[in-house]
Amino acid sequence: MGSKINQTTDKKPIIGFQQNYYFIDIAKDAYNQHAIVNSFTFFNSINNIFYLIYANINKSIIFFDILNNKKIAEIKRAHKDYVTSFRHYSDIINKRDLIISICRDDNNIKLWDVYNLECLLNLDNVNNDGSLNSACFLNDNNQIYIISSNYRIGYKSEPIKIYDINGNIIKEINNSNEIEDDVNIIDFYYDNQLSKNYIICGTNYYVKSYDYNKNEVYHIYQDEDYFSHSYIAINKKQKIIELIESSEKNIRIWNFHSAELLNIITPNISPKGLCLFNNMYLLVYSDNKEINIIDLEKNMVVDIISTDGKDIISMKRLIHPIYGECLISQGYSRYYENGIKLWIKKNN
C-alpha cells in the first residue's frame, strides 16, 4: 500500500501552464446549476463537425461549432429544470451521434439524435423522486445502453439501472441498502485485454467497480477517508491500469484490477474535479480560484494556476483541429461568469 505524500509544491514550473496558455471565451451564455461533472461535452462528429454541447440559463441545450466558433442549434427548454450534465456516444453502425442530457432535479434522462435534434427517449423519474446525479453510455457487443446512477431514499437505495435505447430496463445492479451507497458519479471502463466492461461508481464513502457481465461487485476502493468521492479517471499505463479518484481532501491512485492503494496525494486545495493530461499530469480544480498540477511520476504538486477569481466546475483536455492540444473549462459563480473557455498554447 502506498504511503501518504505530504502537501508540497515544486518551485520549478514543469509544465508552465500559466505562462504558456491564454484563454478564449467560446460560450459566454453557458450556465449550469448543481453540476457535479460533465457539465458539457464535445466531439468530432461522424459528419465532421466539431461540436461543443452545453446548457444555458433557459434550460436549453446549445449545439456549438468549435471550429467555426458559432452556435448551430438550440433545443429550447429541453428539461423542466436545469440540465446538469451530458454524455456523448458515436454510433458508427447507424452513422449518427447521440447525446444524453441529465437533469438532477427533475430526475430525468433524455436521449437525443444530434443531427435532427430529435428526442429519441425520455426516461422520466428514474429514481422514484430522488435526485439523479449521473448517467453514462455503455457499449456491450455493439449494443448501446444507458446506465443511471442510484439514489438513497431514507435507508433504502435505488438500484443502478441499465436501459436499452428503447427505454427498457434490461437489468439492475442492486447495491446493499447501506446509507453510503448514494452514487455521485457513474462511468464505465472497457478493458481491451480482458474484453470486459466494468461499471465504476463514486459513492459517499468509497469507489466501487462492478463486473458488468457477471453483474457483481468487482472491487471496493476504500481507506479511512470517508468523504464524498465524486471524480474518477482511468489512467492506462503499460503495465498497470490506474484508477484515480478524489475525495474532499485527497487524491488517491489505485491499481484498478487489484484494488491496491498505490499513492495518496494531498493537493493545496480541496479537490472539486480532476482532468487527466497526457497520462503524465493531473489537473486538480476547485472553488478556491486555482488549479493544482500534479506530476504523476513525482506524485506531487508541481505548478499552481490562478483562474482569475473564477470557480471551475468542469475541465477536460481536447485536441483542437487548428490549435492542437488544448484545455476546455467551465466556471461557476453566482457573481461571475458561467461561460466556457478554451485554453490555447501561446505558440499556436
Summary of the structure (lengths in Angstrom):
residues: 348
radius of gyration: 19.4
end to end distance: 42.5
largest distance: 55.2
contacts: 1150
relative contact order: 0.15
helix: 2%
strand: 52%
